[in-house]
Amino acid sequence: MIRLVLLVALLAAGTVGVRAQQLLDWSPEEISAVGQHGPWPPPPVQDPSNRVSGIAAGVVLGEHLFNEPRLSGDGRMSCATCHQAGREWSDGLAKARGAVELDRRTPSLWNIGYLHWFGWDGAGDSLWAQSIRPLLDPREMNGGPTRAGELLRNDAAFACGYEKAFGSKPGTDDERLLVDTAKALAAFQATLVSPRTPFDEFRDALVDGDRDRASRYPLAAQRGLKLFIGDANCNLCHLGPRFTSGEFGDIGIPFFVRPGVVDPGRLGGLQRLSASPFNLLGKYNDDVTASNTRRVRHVQRQHSNFGEFRVPGLRQAGRSGPYMHNGSLARIEDVVRHYSEVSPDRLHSDGTPLVRPLGLTPQQSADLVAFLRSLDAETPPRPAPAPLCP
C-alpha cells in the first residue's frame, strides 16, 4: 500500500512537472505586450453620429433590414447575401459580387463597430455611411434612392419597427429614410462581436499569473505569439484587443487589377470620402457636438496613400479566407509566406515601409500559423431575430 501511494504521488508530481514545462518563459515586457491584446470582449460600442446605435429597437430593425432582399433593385439580394453568418460574415469568395471595376473581396463584419474607417479604402467615416454604398451601387444591390423609403412606408411591420426605433412614422423624405435604413443596419452590425478564443484564455491567465491555466495553451501557439510580438513585430499594425490599428498600409500586394486598371486604395477612398454627402461633415451626423468630425476634417490625401488598404483584424481570420483586400491568397499559411518572402521592391508607396521580409524558418512559419489559429473560435448558430412589432 505504501509503495502504491508513493507511485501515485510520483506520477502526480510528474504530471505537474510536465504541465509546468508547457509554459515558456515570459518576461515582464512580453507579458505586458500580450496583455495589450485584451481583455476580450471590449465594452459595447456606441456611435454618437447614429441616434439608434446601441438602441434595442434599432438593432432589431437593422437585423431585419440586413436580411431583406426587397432593398435591392431586383428583390433578390440582401446584405446577408454577401455577409453570411455561417461564413464569418463574409462570403468565402476571392472577388465580391459586383466587384467589376476593382477586384476586392467581401470583408468580414466581425467587430466592425469598433472601427473608425470603413471599407478597404476607408471611403466611409461611419458604419452607417459605409452601409449606404452597397444599397445604391448599381453593381451590388442597386436599390436606388427610393427603395428603402418605399419599404419602410408601405410594409406595415417595417413601418412599425421604424417608429419604435426612431420615434416617428416614416416620412416622405426618401434620402432621410435611406440614411435611417443605413443607421439601423449599422446598429445591428455593431453587435457582431467575435467570441472569446484560446488566446484570450491564455492572455488572461498570463496577466493574472495563473501558470497552471496558462500552460494549457499549446507550445506552438506560444512560440508563434512570441514571434508575433517580438522579432516579426506583427503587432506594429495588428495591435490591441482587435488585433488591428484600423488604419492603412502598403504590404506589397500588386495594385494592377488588369491591363490599364489599377486600384489606388486609400488614395481613391479619401477622394470618395470627401465627395460623399453622407460623411460626418454633412447634415446627417446626429452628434450635435460634432466631436467625431475631427478625424475626417483633418485627414489629407497624400501620394503615399496610393496602394494602401485597411489593416484587417485577426480575430476569426483563420476561418475567413481568402485573404488580402483582393482575395489573392487562399490560406492563412499563404499569408505567413507572403510576409516571410515579400520583396521590398513590391512596396509601391513612398511612405515609411511597414513590412520587411521576415525570412521565417518552416518551424517559425508553423508556429505563427498556430498562434493565428488560436484567435479563432466556434460560433453558435444565430437565433431568429426578434419580431419587429411583437
C-alpha positions in Angstrom: 0.0 0.0 0.0 2.8 2.4 0.9 4.5 1.7 -2.5 1.2 2.3 -4.3 0.8 5.7 -2.5 4.4 6.6 -3.4 3.8 5.6 -7.0 0.7 7.7 -7.3 2.5 10.7 -5.7 5.4 10.3 -8.1 3.1 10.1 -11.1 1.2 13.2 -9.9 4.4 15.1 -9.4 5.5 14.0 -12.9 2.2 15.3 -14.4 2.6 18.6 -12.6 6.2 18.8 -13.9 5.0 18.1 -17.5 2.3 20.7 -17.2 4.8 23.3 -15.9 7.0 22.6 -18.8 4.2 23.6 -21.2 4.6 27.2 -20.3 7.5 29.0 -21.9 9.4 31.7 -20.0 7.7 35.1 -20.4 9.4 38.3 -19.5 7.6 41.1 -17.8 7.9 43.1 -21.0 6.4 40.2 -23.0 3.6 39.8 -20.6 2.8 43.5 -20.9 2.8 43.2 -24.7 0.5 40.2 -24.6 -1.8 42.0 -22.1 -2.4 44.8 -24.5 -4.3 42.5 -26.8 -7.2 42.2 -24.3 -9.3 41.9 -22.4 -12.0 40.5 -24.7 -14.7 41.3 -25.4 -14.5 45.1 -25.0 -17.4 47.2 -23.8 -20.2 47.6 -26.3 -19.7 50.4 -28.8 -22.0 53.3 -29.4 -21.7 55.7 -32.3 -22.7 59.3 -31.4 -23.3 60.1 -35.1 -26.1 57.4 -35.2 -29.0 58.1 -32.9 -30.2 54.4 -32.9 -26.7 53.0 -32.2 -27.0 50.8 -29.1 -30.8 51.1 -29.1 -32.5 47.7 -28.9 -35.3 48.6 -31.3 -32.7 50.0 -33.8 -30.7 46.7 -33.6 -33.9 44.7 -34.3 -34.9 46.8 -37.2 -31.4 46.6 -38.6 -31.2 42.9 -38.4 -34.5 42.5 -40.3 -33.3 45.1 -42.9 -29.9 43.2 -43.2 -31.8 40.1 -44.3 -34.3 41.9 -46.5 -33.9 41.4 -50.3 -36.6 44.0 -51.1 -33.9 46.7 -50.5 -32.3 45.6 -53.8 -33.4 46.6 -57.3 -34.4 43.1 -58.4 -35.6 42.0 -55.0 -33.1 39.1 -54.8 -30.1 40.4 -52.9 -29.8 41.4 -49.3 -26.8 42.4 -47.1 -26.8 38.8 -45.9 -26.2 37.6 -49.4 -22.6 38.6 -49.2 -22.2 38.9 -45.4 -23.2 35.4 -44.3 -23.3 34.4 -40.6 -22.1 30.9 -41.4 -19.0 32.3 -43.3 -17.7 34.6 -40.7 -19.9 37.5 -42.0 -18.2 37.3 -45.4 -18.9 35.1 -48.5 -15.8 33.0 -48.8 -15.2 34.4 -52.3 -11.9 35.9 -53.6 -13.9 38.5 -55.5 -17.0 40.1 -54.1 -20.3 40.1 -56.1 -20.4 43.3 -58.0 -16.6 43.9 -57.8 -16.5 44.7 -61.5 -14.2 47.7 -61.5 -11.8 46.7 -58.7 -11.3 43.1 -57.7 -11.8 43.3 -54.0 -13.2 40.6 -51.6 -16.1 41.0 -49.2 -14.6 41.9 -45.8 -15.8 40.2 -42.6 -18.2 42.2 -40.4 -16.8 40.8 -37.1 -16.0 43.6 -34.7 -16.7 46.3 -37.4 -18.4 48.6 -34.9 -15.1 49.4 -33.3 -13.5 50.8 -36.4 -13.3 54.5 -37.4 -12.7 54.0 -41.1 -14.8 51.6 -43.2 -14.2 49.7 -46.5 -10.9 48.5 -47.8 -10.0 52.1 -48.8 -11.7 54.0 -45.9 -14.2 55.8 -48.1 -16.7 55.6 -45.2 -16.1 57.6 -42.0 -19.0 55.9 -40.2 -20.5 52.5 -40.3 -23.9 53.8 -41.4 -22.3 55.8 -44.3 -20.5 52.7 -45.4 -23.8 50.8 -45.3 -25.4 53.2 -47.8 -22.9 52.5 -50.6 -23.9 48.9 -51.4 -27.6 49.8 -51.2 -27.2 52.3 -54.0 -24.3 50.8 -56.1 -25.7 49.5 -59.4 -23.1 46.7 -59.3 -24.3 45.5 -56.0 -27.8 45.9 -54.5 -28.9 48.6 -56.9 -31.7 49.7 -54.7 -31.9 53.3 -55.9 -32.7 56.3 -53.6 -36.3 55.4 -53.2 -36.3 51.7 -52.4 -35.7 52.0 -48.7 -38.3 54.7 -48.3 -40.9 52.6 -50.1 -40.2 49.6 -47.9 -40.4 51.5 -44.7 -43.6 53.3 -45.6 -45.5 50.5 -47.3 -44.7 47.5 -45.3 -46.7 47.5 -42.0 -44.1 45.6 -40.0 -41.2 47.7 -41.1 -43.2 50.9 -40.6 -43.9 49.8 -37.0 -40.3 48.8 -36.5 -39.1 52.1 -37.8 -41.5 54.0 -35.4 -40.2 52.0 -32.4 -36.6 52.7 -33.3 -36.8 56.3 -34.5 -39.8 57.6 -32.5 -41.8 58.7 -35.5 -43.6 57.3 -38.5 -41.7 57.1 -41.8 -42.0 60.4 -43.7 -41.8 61.2 -47.4 -38.1 62.2 -47.5 -36.6 59.2 -49.3 -33.0 60.3 -48.7 -33.6 60.7 -45.0 -35.2 57.2 -44.9 -32.2 55.8 -46.8 -29.9 57.2 -44.2 -32.1 55.9 -41.4 -32.1 52.5 -43.0 -28.3 52.6 -43.0 -28.2 53.7 -39.4 -30.4 50.8 -38.3 -28.2 48.4 -40.4 -25.1 49.9 -38.6 -26.8 49.4 -35.2 -27.2 45.8 -35.9 -23.7 45.3 -37.4 -22.1 46.9 -34.4 -23.4 44.0 -32.3 -21.3 41.4 -34.3 -18.6 40.8 -31.7 -16.5 37.7 -32.2 -16.3 35.1 -29.4 -13.6 34.5 -26.9 -10.8 32.3 -28.1 -8.0 30.1 -26.7 -5.7 33.1 -27.0 -8.0 35.1 -24.6 -7.9 32.4 -22.0 -4.1 32.3 -22.2 -3.8 36.1 -22.2 -5.9 36.4 -19.1 -4.1 33.6 -17.3 -0.7 35.0 -18.1 -1.7 38.5 -16.9 -3.2 37.0 -13.7 -0.1 34.9 -13.1 -2.0 31.7 -13.3 0.7 29.4 -14.6 -1.4 26.3 -14.5 -4.1 27.7 -16.6 -1.7 29.4 -19.0 0.2 26.1 -19.5 -2.9 24.7 -21.3 -2.1 27.0 -24.3 -0.2 24.9 -26.9 3.5 25.4 -27.1 3.4 26.1 -30.9 1.0 28.9 -30.3 3.1 30.3 -27.5 6.2 30.3 -29.8 4.1 31.9 -32.5 2.9 34.6 -30.1 6.4 35.4 -29.0 7.4 35.8 -32.7 4.3 37.9 -33.3 5.1 40.4 -30.5 8.9 40.0 -30.9 11.1 39.6 -33.9 8.3 39.6 -36.5 6.9 42.8 -35.0 3.4 42.0 -36.3 1.7 43.9 -33.5 3.0 47.2 -35.0 -0.1 47.1 -37.2 -2.1 44.3 -35.6 -2.4 45.9 -32.2 -4.8 46.0 -29.3 -7.7 43.7 -28.4 -9.0 43.7 -32.0 -5.5 43.0 -33.5 -5.7 46.0 -35.8 -4.8 49.6 -35.8 -7.8 50.3 -38.1 -5.5 52.3 -40.3 -3.9 51.7 -43.7 -0.7 50.3 -45.0 1.1 49.1 -48.1 2.1 45.4 -47.7 3.3 44.7 -51.2 0.2 43.3 -52.8 0.1 44.2 -56.5 -2.1 47.1 -57.4 -2.7 46.2 -61.0 -6.2 44.7 -61.4 -6.0 44.1 -65.1 -4.2 45.8 -68.0 -4.9 49.5 -67.8 -6.7 49.3 -64.4 -5.1 49.9 -61.0 -6.6 50.0 -57.5 -5.5 53.3 -55.9 -6.6 52.0 -52.4 -6.7 54.7 -49.7 -5.8 57.5 -52.2 -9.1 56.8 -54.0 -11.0 56.2 -50.8 -10.2 59.6 -49.5 -11.4 61.2 -52.7 -14.7 59.4 -52.4 -15.0 60.2 -48.7 -14.6 64.0 -49.3 -17.2 63.9 -52.1 -19.8 61.9 -50.2 -22.9 63.8 -48.9 -23.1 61.2 -46.2 -19.8 61.8 -44.5 -19.6 63.1 -40.9 -19.3 66.7 -42.1 -22.7 66.5 -43.7 -26.2 67.1 -42.3 -27.0 63.5 -41.3 -24.5 63.4 -38.4 -26.5 63.0 -35.2 -23.6 64.1 -33.0 -24.6 67.7 -32.1 -21.1 68.3 -30.6 -19.5 67.4 -34.0 -16.6 65.9 -31.9 -16.4 63.0 -34.3 -15.6 65.1 -37.3 -12.0 65.9 -36.3 -10.6 62.8 -38.0 -12.3 63.4 -41.3 -11.8 67.2 -41.2 -8.0 66.9 -40.8 -7.2 63.9 -43.0 -5.3 64.7 -46.2 -4.8 62.8 -49.4 -1.1 62.1 -49.9 0.6 60.2 -52.7 1.9 57.8 -50.1 -1.7 56.7 -49.7 -1.6 55.0 -53.1 -1.9 51.3 -52.8 -2.6 51.4 -49.0 -5.5 49.3 -47.6 -7.1 49.0 -44.2 -5.4 46.7 -41.8 -7.9 43.9 -41.0 -8.4 42.5 -37.5 -7.1 39.0 -37.0 -9.9 37.5 -34.8 -11.6 34.7 -36.7 -9.1 35.3 -39.5 -8.1 31.6 -39.8 -11.7 30.8 -40.7 -12.5 33.7 -43.0 -10.2 33.3 -46.1 -9.3 34.0 -48.8 -7.0 36.8 -47.7 -5.8 40.3 -48.6 -8.1 43.0 -50.0 -8.1 41.3 -53.4 -8.5 37.7 -52.1 -5.3 36.7 -53.8 -4.1 34.4 -51.0 -6.1 31.3 -50.3 -4.8 30.1 -47.0 -3.5 31.6 -43.7 -0.3 29.7 -44.5 0.0 31.7 -47.7 -0.3 34.9 -45.8 2.5 34.0 -43.5 4.6 33.0 -46.5 3.9 36.4 -48.1 5.3 38.2 -45.1 8.2 35.9 -44.9 9.2 36.4 -48.6 7.8 39.9 -49.5 10.1 41.8 -51.8 10.8 45.4 -50.8 10.6 46.2 -54.5 6.9 45.4 -54.4 6.2 48.2 -51.8 4.8 50.9 -54.0 4.1 53.7 -51.6 6.7 56.4 -50.9 5.9 56.5 -47.2 7.7 54.6 -44.4 7.7 50.9 -45.2 5.6 48.9 -42.8 6.8 45.5 -43.7 10.1 43.7 -44.4 10.8 40.1 -45.5 10.8 38.1 -42.2 12.7 35.2 -43.6 10.9 32.7 -41.4 12.1 29.1 -41.0 9.5 26.4 -41.6 9.2 25.9 -37.8 8.6 29.6 -37.3 6.0 29.7 -40.0 4.1 26.8 -38.5 4.3 28.4 -35.0 3.0 31.7 -36.3 0.1 29.9 -38.1 -0.6 28.0 -34.8 -0.9 31.4 -33.0 -3.1 32.9 -35.6 -5.5 29.9 -35.5 -5.7 30.4 -31.7 -7.5 33.6 -32.5 -10.4 31.6 -33.9 -13.4 30.1 -32.1 -16.5 28.2 -33.0 -19.6 30.4 -33.1 -23.0 29.1 -32.2 -25.9 29.4 -34.7 -27.7 32.7 -34.5 -31.2 32.7 -33.2 -34.0 34.1 -35.3 -34.3 37.9 -35.0 -36.8 39.3 -32.6 -40.1 40.4 -34.2 -40.3 44.0 -35.4 -43.5 44.6 -33.6 -44.4 41.9 -31.0 
